[in-house]
Amino acid sequence: MAAPHHSSHSSQRNNVVALTQRDRVAYLDTSRNEDVTSLRFYADATRELNRVWRRHLTLAEYGLLAFIVDNTVGWRRLSHRFTARFIEHGDHRTCGLGLKRRQVGELVKSLEEKRFIVVDRAEAHLGLLIHVNIEWNEDMLPTPERLKTVPEAETHTSSEWFEGHEGCAENCAPLKRNFQKKP
């Protein structure tokens, strides 16, 4: 694969290219078209996890997602069947995370709600078939109900709040503040 084109405002230091947001989108589009079995694909996926996704994760979520990415993309596949026992104890090739079954369930649910993973529970007795969503971006985060509809804000000046208090009108410049209407 050819190296991505970087605009003139990208900087280079120690052979590290700083990508602008526009360059990053073009770079990801080319890297996502790569074969999942390539080492470059794994490097890009872990780079995305560490540099972009991590800010949207708790420490526990990050630990589990890194474990999932390592056991999927790291083994040249996009999905793998995970059991709570495997996540807790690991196997002959990887150590587990030491998480208990309840913690695993909560974290998997959280990662699924944030759309970092897709979980197939069809044969749950064999474990959860977890697919890594390598196409994840911030727009996929769910919006909390309280933020979906924002009430109109009332505008007040500071002089309205201090009416009847001597000296404030002469000594203070009015400030505008927005207050949400209470139901």
N, C-alpha and C positions, 0 to 999 in steps of 0.2 A: 504494500500500500504506500502511496506517495505521502510525504509529509504534508500536513495542512498548511495552507497559505496563511501567513500572519501579516496583518496590516502594519503600516509603517509606524504606528503609535505603540506597537508591542515592543517590549524591551527584552534584551538578551543579556543575561549575566551568568557566567559559569555554565554555559551551554543549556540553561534553563530558559524556556520561552514563556513569557507572561502572556496569557491569552486574554483578550478583551471578551466581553460577553458575546459579541457577534461572532468572534473567532471560535469561541468555545462551542457554540451551537453547530457551526460547520464542522468542527473537529469531531464532536460526538456523533454527528450524522455519518461521517465516514467510518469512525471506529465501530459503530453499532452494526454496520454492514459486514463487518469482519466475521470470520468463522469463529464460533464459540470455543473451538479447540485450540485457538492460537494463544500463545503466551501474551501477545500484545493485548488481546481482548481481556485477559485476566488482569493485566496491569492497569488497563483503562477502568475496569470495573472497580478495582480496589482504590484507585486514585479518586474516582467519583465518590465512593463511600467515605473516604477520609477527608476529602476537601469540600464536598458539597452536602452530602446527605447528613453527615455527623451533626451539624448545627441544629437539625430538626429532631434529634434523638436524645433520649436520656442515656446515661452511662450504661445501664442494664440493656436497653434496647440496642445500643450500638454494639455491645459485646455479643449479643445473640445474632444480630444481623451480620457482623463480621464472621462469626462462626458459620452461619448459613452460606454466606458468599464463598468462604474458603472451601466448604464442603460441596458446593455446587460448581460455580465458575472455576474455582481452584482445581477441580477435578474434571474440567472441560465439559460441563453440562449446565443447563439452566435450572434444573430441578433435581430434587433428591428426596427420598423418604426419610423423615426424621421421627424418632421416638423420643419420649421424655427421658428414657434411660440413656440413650445415645447422647443427648444434649447434656445430661448430668455427668455421665461417666466417660463418654467417648468410646473409642475402640482401639484396636492395635495400631492404627495409623495417626490418631489424633486424640488429644486429651479433651475431656468434657469441660463444661463450664461450672459444674458444681451446683447448678440451679435445681431446686426442687420442682416436682411436677406442677404444683399450683403456680409457681413463678413462671415456669415455661409457658403454661396456658395463658397467663395474663400478658406476657410479653409477645407471644405469637399473635394474640388478639389485637394488641396495640399496634404492632408492625403491619398487620393486615388492615386495620382501620386507617392507618397513615398511607396505605397502598404501596409500601415498600416490597411486600410479598403478596403472593396469591396462594391460598391454601386449598388443596383438594382433600376433602374428608371422606371421599367415597369408600375407601378401604381403611378407615381409621384404626382398625384392629392391627393393621400392619405398620401403622405410623402415619403421620401427616405428610402428604406429598406437597412440598413447598417449592414454589417457583419464585425466583428472584425477578423483580420488576426492574430490569436494567434501563427501561425507558422512563424511570421515575423522574419527576421534576416538582418544584414547589407548588405548581398549580394543582397538583393531585391531592394536596393536603385537604382534609375535610374542613369546612368552615363551621365553627360552633353555631348553634341555633341563635344564641344571643347576639351574634355579629351579623347574621343574615339580614335582619331588618334593623336599621339604625334609626332611632326616633329623632324627630326634628329637634334642634337645639334652640333655646331661647337666648337672646343676647341681652345682657345687662351691663350697665356701667357701674364703676365703683362708687360714683356719687349717689346712685340710687340706693346702694346698700348702706351708705353712711348718712342718709337724710336725717336731719335732727341732731346730728353730732356736730357740735360747734368746732370750727376751725378746719374741718376736713375740706370743705369746699374751697377755702382760700389757699390751703397749704398743700393740697394733693391734686395731682393731675388725674383725671378720670381714666380708668383702665377698662377695656372691654373684656368680658369673659363669656364663654359659651357654657350654658348649663342645659342639661337634658331635662325635658319635661318628665315629671314623675307621673305615673298613671294614677 
